[in-house]
Amino acid sequence: MHTPRWARANLEAACFLLLHHRDDFVRGEWPEALKLQVADQARQVESRVKRFARESFNSTDSTQLRRASFVLLEVPLAAVRPHLRRAERPPAIVDELIRTTYAAIIDA
């Protein structure tokens, strides 16, 4: 539930980040310190997704990593994106939608 909570608390930053992909901050004319920080965060996210796949699905094969990435990263972003495009805080229903999707995937 980090994504909708963070988006609500940091609306302006969330709207800005919606316009960019993490890789955008690794390439180009960004300060080197920012590039290093973004690369480090990417490694941390990858590690956490792998750990989640191992703990939830007993595997880190490509199918389970894809499932973990979908439920942890893509679903929350998809749920908040329409609201951020309108520069509005994601409403509470977003949390319910994320939880329901998570449960459907994890319980499957």
Protein Blocks (a to p, Z undefined) as FASTA:
>chain_A
ZZmmmmmmmmmlmmmmmmpcfklmmgcjddfklmmmmmmmmmmmmmmmmmmmmmmnopab
fklmmmmmmmmmmmmmmmmmmmmmnopacdfklmmmmmmmmmmmmmZZ
